[in-house]
């Protein structure tokens, strides 16, 4: 890959906004605007301009509510997956446990500081 990052940022943004997200079960553009995004090569046909006003605000608020609901569903699904790996552990006095202690500053090998 060669070139200036600024030349490709719009394509990266387009790809991200039109990628299907598992947490909300649709693309970000589709969630926000309620329709699939047109490809950037066919934008020369422009329809009439209409001032949207309060109706657009209601629709946007409804879409935000749907997005929050889908994110909440994804959160509970991911939490249920994570909770399967957890278990309640109770320790008694006298139990032996393993502790993992990290060094405060780097790793010391016979007085030599640095990485391994």
Secondary structure as UniProt FT lines:
FT   HELIX           5..17
FT   STRAND          20..21
FT   TURN            22..25
FT   STRAND          26..27
FT   HELIX           28..33
FT   HELIX           40..42
FT   TURN            43..44
FT   HELIX           54..83
FT   TURN            84..85
FT   TURN            93..94
FT   STRAND          107..109
FT   TURN            110..111
FT   STRAND          112..114
//
